[in-house]
């Protein structure tokens, strides 16, 4: 399943950056222009990686795929935020 592999890759990136929040990570391009165009601190990209992994997890959950044991405690707040966001976007959000 391709989406499941995308999730694993996203979680791997999230976990790596979470372990090294002060390190600089290269930002490259797909056009092959140089080896990297910028370097970003782990702490700066961690929320983006968390949201990306959470979106994929929520998509898998919405498809009825059992994700029990696949969502770490560190990723859970991102998953809850994405679920809330989807609920609000669908008009089902109640304050």
Buried (B, 14 or more C-beta within 10 A) or exposed (E): EEEEEBBEEBBEBBBEBBEEEEEEBEEEEEEEEEEEEEEBBBEEBBEEBBBBBBBBBBBBBEEEBEBEEBBEEBBEEBBEBBBEBBEEEEEEEEE
